[in-house]
Amino acid sequence: MSDWPAPTEYTIAIQNPQVCFRDPELRSATVQRTAATGMPKVWTGNFAQVYELRTATGRWAVKCFTRSVPDIHGRYAKIAAAIARSRLPYFVDFECLDREMLVNGARWPVLKMRWSEGQPLDQFVEANLARPRALLSTASRLFDVVRDLERRKLAHGDLQHGNIMIAESGVQLVDYDGMFVPAFAGTTAPEGGVPAYQHPDRSAADYAVGLDRFSVLVIGTALYALSVEPSLWTEFGARDNLLFTSNDFRNPAASALMQRLGGLEDPQLRRLVRSLTAACASRPLEVAVPDRPISDKPLTRHRFWWMASPTPDPAAIPRPAPTPIAVPSATPLHDVAAALRTRIYPAALALQRTLNRKYRILITRIW
C-alpha cells in the first residue's frame, strides 16, 4: 500500500457508512457532522485522521491512515494483547479492521475504537482553573498512571493534552500509535510525539520503558504551576500545549516561563521545576520523576487569574476632578423632559423587549 487515500477522499467516503464499511456495526452508524458546514467532524493527527460515528450501541472513533505504517494489523494486534494482559483501566477498547473501508475502489485498514467519554486534558484544565485541588489530584493520578504502565513494561509514547481524557471514572489514554510494548523491544519508535511534551534529545532509538517520564513531568509541573498561578494559562498556555514549549526544554536557563515559575513562592513547585530542569539535561530514558506524591493542596494561597496582580490601594489611585455637566441656558427644561419622553424612553423599551427574550428586565418610567 504505497499510495494511501488523501484526507479529503476519506471524508467523502465516510459520508456513506452503509457503503464504505463492511463491519455491521459501522455500516449502521451515523457520522457526526459540524453544525457550520454539515461536513463530517474530523480530528487530524500525524499519519491518520479520526471520525466520530454513533450507533445504537454507543459512540465509536474510526481512525483512517493517511500514510504508511509498517504492518498496521500486526502492530495493533501486539498492542491489544499487551493491554489485555496489563488489565489496566486506562485504555479504551479497540480493534484493527484490515481491508475494511472502501475508498476509490479499494479497501483500506481502519482502527475502530470505543469513543472516550472523558474531557481532553487541556479543556479540563481550562474548566478547572479556579479549582486547584482538581488540577493537583489530576497531576498525582497521571504520575500513578505512568508508574502503573512501567510496572507492566509499557509506555504510551505520546502523552499530551489531546491523548489524555479526564472522565468521572478516572484517567483514560487514547491514540496508541506510538505505544511501546515488550514485543517491540529492539525496534525504533514509529513517531516522536508532540514536541511540547517530549525530551529535546529524543530520537527514534529512544523507544522503551521510561519513555513517558519526561512527558508526565512536564504535565505535572504545568498542572501544579496553574494551581498556584492560574494567570499563567493565558500568558503561556492555551495553544498546542499546557504551558511549556520545546524551546523551554532546549535552554531552560533562558526560558521566561522557567524564570517565572522559579519566582513563585511554593516549595513543591520549585522542586518540580528543578526536576524538570535536570531532566532536560539527562538522557531521554533516564529521566527521574518525583518519588514523593504530589499534595492535593497548594502550599501557597491560590489566586484567581483576575487577581494575579497586586490590587492597588484605592486611596493611592489619583481621582480626576469631577466635570460639571453644563446645560445650555437657552434649552428650556421642558424640552429636555420632552426628549426623554420621546426618544430615550422608547429606545429603552425596545431594548427591554429584545433582552426579555433571555432575561427578565423591568424599566420604570419616573417622569
C-alpha positions as CSV (number, residue, x, y, z in Angstrom):
1,M,0.0,0.0,0.0
2,S,2.1,2.8,-1.2
3,D,-0.5,5.4,-2.1
4,W,-2.9,5.9,0.7
5,P,-6.1,7.8,0.3
6,A,-5.9,11.6,0.8
7,P,-7.7,13.1,3.8
8,T,-10.5,14.6,1.6
9,E,-11.1,11.2,0.0
10,Y,-11.7,9.6,3.4
11,T,-14.1,12.5,4.2
12,I,-16.0,11.9,1.0
13,A,-16.2,8.1,1.5
14,I,-17.3,8.2,5.2
15,Q,-20.4,10.2,4.5
16,N,-22.0,6.9,3.3
17,P,-21.1,4.4,6.1
18,Q,-23.5,1.8,4.7
19,V,-21.4,1.7,1.5
20,C,-17.8,2.2,2.7
21,F,-17.7,-0.2,5.7
22,R,-18.0,-4.0,6.0
23,D,-18.3,-4.1,9.8
24,P,-22.0,-4.5,10.5
25,E,-21.9,-2.0,13.4
26,L,-20.1,0.7,11.4
27,R,-22.4,0.1,8.4
28,S,-25.4,1.1,10.6
29,A,-23.7,4.1,12.1
30,T,-24.3,7.8,11.6
31,V,-21.3,10.0,11.1
32,Q,-21.2,13.2,13.2
33,R,-21.1,16.4,11.3
34,T,-20.2,20.0,12.1
35,A,-23.1,22.4,12.5
36,A,-21.4,25.1,10.4
37,T,-20.7,23.2,7.2
38,G,-22.5,19.9,7.6
39,M,-19.3,18.1,6.7
40,P,-18.1,15.2,8.9
41,K,-16.2,16.1,12.0
42,V,-12.6,15.2,11.7
43,W,-9.5,15.2,14.0
44,T,-6.2,15.2,12.1
45,G,-3.1,13.6,13.5
46,N,0.4,12.7,12.5
47,F,-0.4,10.0,10.0
48,A,-4.1,9.5,10.4
49,Q,-7.4,11.2,11.0
50,V,-10.3,10.3,13.2
51,Y,-14.1,10.5,12.7
52,E,-16.8,10.1,15.2
53,L,-19.6,7.6,14.4
54,R,-22.6,6.8,16.5
55,T,-24.6,3.5,16.6
56,A,-27.4,2.1,18.7
57,T,-24.7,0.6,21.0
58,G,-22.6,3.7,21.5
59,R,-20.1,6.1,20.0
60,W,-17.0,5.0,18.0
61,A,-13.8,6.6,16.8
62,V,-12.7,5.5,13.4
63,K,-9.1,6.2,12.6
64,C,-8.1,6.3,8.9
65,F,-4.5,6.2,8.0
66,T,-3.1,8.7,5.5
67,R,0.4,7.4,5.2
68,S,2.2,4.1,5.5
69,V,2.6,2.4,8.9
70,P,4.6,-0.9,8.7
71,D,2.4,-3.9,9.4
72,I,-0.5,-2.0,10.9
73,H,-2.6,-5.1,11.6
74,G,0.2,-7.0,13.3
75,R,1.4,-4.0,15.3
76,Y,-2.0,-3.2,16.8
77,A,-2.6,-6.9,17.5
78,K,0.5,-6.9,19.7
79,I,-0.6,-3.7,21.4
80,A,-4.1,-5.1,22.1
81,A,-2.6,-8.2,23.5
82,A,-0.3,-6.3,25.9
83,I,-3.1,-4.0,27.0
84,A,-5.3,-7.0,27.7
85,R,-2.6,-8.7,29.8
86,S,-2.0,-5.5,31.8
87,R,-5.6,-5.3,32.9
88,L,-5.2,-1.5,33.5
89,P,-8.2,0.7,33.4
90,Y,-6.6,3.5,31.4
91,F,-7.3,2.2,27.9
92,V,-10.4,2.1,25.6
93,D,-11.5,-0.9,23.6
94,F,-10.2,-1.0,20.1
95,E,-10.0,-3.3,17.1
96,C,-7.9,-3.1,13.9
97,L,-10.1,-3.9,10.9
98,D,-8.0,-5.0,7.9
99,R,-9.2,-4.2,4.4
100,E,-12.3,-2.5,5.9
101,M,-13.0,0.9,4.4
102,L,-13.9,1.3,0.7
103,V,-12.2,4.4,-0.8
104,N,-11.7,4.9,-4.5
105,G,-12.4,1.3,-5.3
106,A,-10.0,-0.2,-2.8
107,R,-10.4,-1.3,0.8
108,W,-8.1,0.1,3.5
109,P,-7.5,-0.8,7.2
110,V,-9.0,1.3,9.9
111,L,-8.9,1.4,13.7
112,K,-12.2,1.1,15.4
113,M,-12.1,2.5,19.0
114,R,-14.7,3.0,21.6
115,W,-15.2,6.7,22.0
116,S,-13.9,8.1,25.2
117,E,-16.5,10.0,27.3
118,G,-13.8,12.0,29.1
119,Q,-12.7,15.6,28.6
120,P,-9.4,16.3,26.9
121,L,-6.8,17.5,29.4
122,D,-6.5,21.0,28.0
123,Q,-10.3,21.5,28.2
124,F,-10.3,20.1,31.7
125,V,-7.6,22.5,32.8
126,E,-9.4,25.5,31.4
127,A,-12.6,24.5,33.1
128,N,-10.9,24.0,36.4
129,L,-8.5,26.9,36.7
130,A,-10.4,28.1,39.8
131,R,-10.2,24.6,41.4
132,P,-6.6,24.0,42.4
133,R,-7.3,20.7,44.1
134,A,-8.8,19.3,40.9
135,L,-5.6,20.2,39.0
136,L,-3.3,18.7,41.7
137,S,-5.3,15.5,42.0
138,T,-5.1,15.0,38.3
139,A,-1.3,15.6,38.3
140,S,-1.0,13.0,41.0
141,R,-3.1,10.5,39.1
142,L,-1.0,10.9,36.0
143,F,2.2,10.1,37.8
144,D,0.4,7.0,39.1
145,V,-0.6,6.1,35.6
146,V,3.0,6.2,34.3
147,R,4.2,4.1,37.3
148,D,1.5,1.5,36.6
149,L,2.5,1.4,32.9
150,E,6.1,0.9,33.8
151,R,5.3,-2.0,36.1
152,R,3.8,-3.7,33.1
153,K,6.7,-2.8,30.9
154,L,4.6,-0.4,28.8
155,A,4.9,3.2,27.6
156,H,2.3,5.3,25.8
157,G,4.9,7.2,23.9
158,D,2.9,10.3,23.2
159,L,1.4,11.7,26.4
160,Q,0.0,15.1,25.6
161,H,-3.2,17.0,26.3
162,G,-5.1,15.6,23.3
163,N,-4.4,12.0,24.3
164,I,-5.3,12.2,28.0
165,M,-9.0,12.2,28.8
166,I,-10.3,13.1,32.2
167,A,-13.5,11.2,33.0
168,E,-15.6,10.7,36.1
169,S,-14.2,7.2,36.3
170,G,-10.6,8.4,36.1
171,V,-7.9,8.9,33.5
172,Q,-8.2,7.4,30.0
173,L,-5.5,7.3,27.4
174,V,-6.2,7.3,23.7
175,D,-4.2,7.1,20.5
176,Y,-1.8,4.1,20.8
177,D,0.2,4.7,17.5
178,G,3.5,5.3,19.4
179,M,2.9,2.9,22.2
180,F,5.8,0.7,23.4
181,V,5.1,-2.9,24.5
182,P,7.6,-5.7,25.2
183,A,7.1,-7.2,21.8
184,F,8.7,-4.1,20.2
185,A,11.9,-4.3,22.2
186,G,14.9,-3.5,20.0
187,T,12.9,-1.6,17.4
188,T,12.6,2.1,16.7
189,A,9.7,4.4,17.6
190,P,7.2,4.9,14.7
191,E,6.6,8.6,15.8
192,G,8.2,11.2,18.0
193,G,5.2,12.7,19.8
194,V,4.3,16.4,20.3
195,P,7.5,18.4,20.8
196,A,5.9,20.5,23.7
197,Y,5.8,17.3,25.8
198,Q,8.9,15.4,24.6
199,H,12.5,15.4,25.7
200,P,14.6,17.7,23.4
201,D,17.1,14.9,22.6
202,R,14.5,12.2,22.0
203,S,15.2,10.1,18.9
204,A,13.6,7.1,17.2
205,A,16.1,4.9,19.1
206,D,14.6,6.1,22.4
207,Y,11.9,3.5,22.5
208,A,11.5,1.6,25.7
209,V,10.1,1.6,29.2
210,G,10.6,5.1,30.7
211,L,9.6,6.9,27.6
212,D,6.7,8.6,29.4
213,R,8.7,10.0,32.3
214,F,9.6,13.3,30.7
215,S,6.1,13.9,29.4
216,V,4.4,13.3,32.7
217,L,7.0,15.5,34.5
218,V,6.1,18.3,32.0
219,I,2.4,17.8,32.6
220,G,2.6,17.5,36.3
221,T,4.7,20.6,36.7
222,A,2.3,22.6,34.4
223,L,-0.7,21.5,36.4
224,Y,0.9,22.4,39.7
225,A,2.0,25.8,38.4
226,L,-1.5,26.5,37.2
227,S,-2.9,25.6,40.6
228,V,-0.7,28.2,42.2
229,E,-0.9,30.9,39.5
230,P,-3.8,30.4,37.1
231,S,-2.9,33.6,35.1
232,L,-0.1,31.5,33.5
233,W,-2.7,29.8,31.4
234,T,-3.5,32.9,29.3
235,E,0.2,34.1,29.3
236,F,1.9,30.8,28.3
237,G,-0.7,28.1,27.5
238,A,-4.0,27.6,25.8
239,R,-2.3,26.8,22.5
240,D,-0.9,23.4,21.4
241,N,0.5,22.9,24.9
242,L,-0.4,23.4,28.6
243,L,2.4,25.8,29.5
244,F,5.8,24.6,28.2
245,T,7.2,24.6,24.6
246,S,10.2,22.7,23.2
247,N,12.2,26.0,23.4
248,D,11.9,25.8,27.2
249,F,13.5,22.4,27.2
250,R,16.4,23.3,24.9
251,N,17.6,26.2,27.0
252,P,15.9,26.2,30.5
253,A,18.2,29.0,31.7
254,A,16.9,31.4,29.1
255,S,13.2,30.3,29.4
256,A,10.9,33.1,30.6
257,L,8.5,30.5,31.9
258,M,11.1,28.7,33.9
259,Q,12.2,32.0,35.5
260,R,8.6,32.9,36.2
261,L,8.0,29.6,37.9
262,G,11.2,29.8,39.9
263,G,10.0,33.1,41.4
264,L,6.7,31.7,42.7
265,E,6.7,31.1,46.4
266,D,5.8,27.4,46.6
267,P,8.4,24.8,47.7
268,Q,6.7,21.9,46.0
269,L,6.5,23.7,42.7
270,R,10.2,24.7,42.9
271,R,11.1,21.0,43.4
272,L,9.2,20.1,40.3
273,V,10.8,22.9,38.3
274,R,14.3,21.7,39.5
275,S,13.4,18.1,38.5
276,L,12.2,19.2,35.1
277,T,15.4,21.3,34.5
278,A,17.5,18.4,35.5
279,A,15.5,16.1,33.2
280,C,16.3,18.4,30.2
281,A,20.0,17.7,30.7
282,S,19.6,13.9,31.2
283,R,19.1,11.2,28.6
284,P,15.5,10.8,27.4
285,L,15.0,7.3,29.0
286,E,16.8,8.2,32.3
287,V,14.6,10.9,33.5
288,A,13.8,10.8,37.2
289,V,10.3,11.6,38.4
290,P,9.4,12.7,41.9
291,D,9.4,9.8,44.4
292,R,7.1,11.6,46.8
293,P,3.4,12.1,45.9
294,I,2.1,15.5,44.9
295,S,-0.1,17.1,47.6
296,D,-3.6,17.9,46.6
297,K,-3.3,21.2,48.3
298,P,-1.1,24.0,47.0
299,L,1.3,25.2,49.7
300,T,0.7,28.9,48.7
301,R,-2.5,30.7,48.6
302,H,-4.4,30.2,45.4
303,R,-5.3,33.4,43.5
304,F,-7.7,33.7,40.6
305,W,-6.2,34.9,37.3
306,W,-8.0,38.2,37.5
307,M,-6.4,38.8,40.9
308,A,-2.9,37.8,39.8
309,S,-1.5,41.3,40.0
310,P,-1.5,43.0,43.4
311,T,-4.6,45.2,44.0
312,P,-3.5,48.8,44.4
313,D,-4.6,50.8,47.4
314,P,-7.8,52.7,46.4
315,A,-6.5,55.7,48.4
316,A,-3.4,55.8,46.2
317,I,-5.3,56.0,42.9
318,P,-5.5,59.5,41.7
319,R,-9.0,60.6,41.0
320,P,-9.8,63.3,38.4
321,A,-11.8,66.3,39.5
322,P,-15.5,65.9,38.6
323,T,-16.5,67.7,35.4
324,P,-19.8,69.5,35.7
325,I,-22.4,68.8,33.1
326,A,-23.5,72.1,31.6
327,V,-27.0,72.5,30.2
328,P,-27.3,75.4,27.8
329,S,-29.4,78.1,29.4
330,A,-31.2,78.5,26.1
331,T,-32.6,75.0,26.4
332,P,-35.8,75.0,28.4
333,L,-36.1,72.2,31.0
334,H,-39.5,71.2,29.5
335,D,-37.6,70.5,26.2
336,V,-35.2,68.2,28.0
337,A,-38.1,66.3,29.5
338,A,-39.7,66.0,26.2
339,A,-36.6,64.5,24.7
340,L,-36.5,61.9,27.5
341,R,-40.1,61.0,26.8
342,T,-40.0,60.8,23.1
343,R,-36.5,59.4,22.4
344,I,-34.8,57.7,25.4
345,Y,-37.8,56.0,27.0
346,P,-39.0,54.4,23.7
347,A,-35.4,53.2,23.0
348,A,-35.2,51.7,26.5
349,L,-38.5,49.8,25.9
350,A,-37.2,48.4,22.6
351,L,-34.0,47.2,24.4
352,Q,-36.2,45.7,27.1
353,R,-38.2,43.7,24.6
354,T,-35.0,42.4,23.0
355,L,-33.4,41.4,26.2
356,N,-36.5,39.9,27.8
357,R,-36.3,37.1,25.3
358,K,-33.5,35.8,27.6
359,Y,-33.5,38.0,30.7
360,R,-36.4,39.5,32.6
361,I,-35.8,43.2,32.9
362,L,-38.1,45.9,34.2
363,I,-37.7,49.5,33.1
364,T,-39.7,52.0,35.1
365,R,-40.7,55.5,33.9
366,I,-40.1,58.0,36.7
367,W,-41.1,61.2,35.0
